[in-house]
Amino acid sequence: MIPDPTFASPPSTADSVPYGSAAAAETTPLLSVEAVQKYLNRSRASVYRYANTDPEVLNPPYDQTKLNPEVRRDKDAPLEFRPQEVRRFAEEVLGLHPTIQVQPPEETLTHDLMRQMLQELRAIRELLEQQGK
């Protein structure tokens, strides 16, 4: 389900860096509302309903049942979310569990040529093994 925040994600750095550290802010790109929408497979309005926002408070306190955006300095600043927070919200609150779908690669001319080269190399090896015996 991670667009792999690739959720999608760079997920490897998101998992290895502690939440709230300065290193996390530098290495993990923040997700826009549109990216969260795609990740959660929900409407834009739903993302705003899930978000921990208050028209009277710029940065409300952390709420475990809401999707907590990154700290903003201005009320006009767009909402941005850490991939770890989106993943936490999806799993703990919405009960979504990302699935990894493995799809075969698209067949291309390169794949066909590589397959033919492999067959030729196998034939050469077989011939050499027969001559060596």
C-alpha positions in Angstrom: 0.0 0.0 0.0 3.0 2.2 0.5 3.6 3.9 -2.9 6.5 3.1 -1.9 5.2 7.3 0.9 7.7 4.4 -1.9 3.7 4.2 1.1 5.5 4.8 -0.8 8.4 5.4 1.5 11.6 5.9 1.4 10.5 3.4 4.0 13.9 2.1 4.8 15.1 5.5 6.2 11.7 6.1 7.9 12.0 2.9 9.9 15.7 3.4 10.9 15.4 7.0 12.1 13.7 7.7 15.4 10.5 9.7 15.2 11.0 13.4 16.1 14.8 13.5 15.7 16.5 16.1 13.7 18.0 13.4 11.5 14.4 12.2 10.6 13.4 15.7 9.5 16.4 16.0 7.3 16.3 12.5 5.6 12.5 11.8 5.4 10.5 13.9 2.9 7.2 15.1 4.2 4.0 14.0 2.5 1.4 16.3 1.1 -2.4 15.8 1.6 -2.5 14.4 -2.0 0.2 11.8 -1.2 -1.6 10.8 2.0 -4.9 10.6 0.1 -3.3 8.1 -2.4 -1.6 6.1 0.4 -4.8 5.8 2.5 -7.0 5.4 -0.6 -9.4 7.9 0.8 -10.9 11.2 -0.4 -9.2 14.5 0.2 -12.1 15.4 2.5 -11.5 12.3 4.6 -7.8 13.1 5.0 -8.8 16.6 6.3 -11.4 14.9 8.7 -8.7 12.5 10.0 -6.1 15.3 10.5 -5.5 16.7 13.9 -6.3 20.3 13.2 -8.2 23.0 15.0 -9.2 26.4 13.5 -8.4 28.1 16.8 -5.1 26.4 17.6 -2.2 26.4 15.1 -0.6 23.2 16.4 -2.9 21.2 18.6 -1.4 18.6 21.0 -0.6 15.1 19.8 -3.8 13.0 19.5 -3.3 9.2 19.1 -6.7 8.8 17.4 -6.0 11.4 14.7 -3.5 11.9 11.8 -1.1 14.4 13.3 0.5 16.8 10.8 4.0 18.2 11.0 4.3 21.4 13.1 3.3 24.5 11.1 4.5 28.1 11.6 1.6 29.7 9.8 -2.1 28.9 9.5 -1.8 29.3 5.7 1.0 26.7 5.4 -0.2 23.5 3.8 -0.6 20.4 5.9 2.4 18.0 5.6 2.8 14.6 7.3 5.7 12.3 8.2 5.5 8.9 6.4 5.9 7.2 9.9 2.8 9.1 11.2 0.7 8.2 8.1 1.7 4.5 8.5 1.0 4.6 12.2 -2.5 6.1 11.6 -3.3 3.6 8.8 -2.3 0.6 10.9 -3.5 1.6 14.4 -6.5 3.7 13.7 -7.9 2.6 10.3 -6.8 -1.0 10.7 -5.1 -1.0 7.3 -2.2 -3.3 6.7 -0.1 -2.7 3.7 0.3 -5.6 1.3 3.2 -6.1 -1.0 2.1 -7.1 -4.5 4.8 -8.7 -6.6 4.0 -8.3 -10.3 6.1 -9.8 -13.0 8.1 -7.3 -15.0 6.8 -6.1 -18.3 8.3 -8.1 -21.2 10.5 -6.0 -23.3 12.9 -6.5 -26.2 15.7 -6.5 -23.7 14.2 -9.3 -21.8 13.8 -11.4 -24.9 17.4 -10.8 -26.0 18.7 -11.7 -22.6 16.7 -14.9 -22.6 18.2 -15.8 -26.0 21.7 -15.0 -24.8 21.1 -17.3 -21.8 20.0 -20.1 -24.0 23.1 -19.7 -26.2 25.4 -19.7 -23.1 23.8 -22.8 -21.8 24.2 -24.5 -25.2 27.9 -23.5 -25.3 28.5 -24.8 -21.7 26.8 -28.0 -22.5 29.0 -28.4 -25.6 32.1 -27.6 -23.6 31.2 -30.1 -20.9 30.6 -32.8 -23.5 34.0 -32.1 -25.1 35.8 -32.2 -21.8 34.5 -35.7 -20.9 
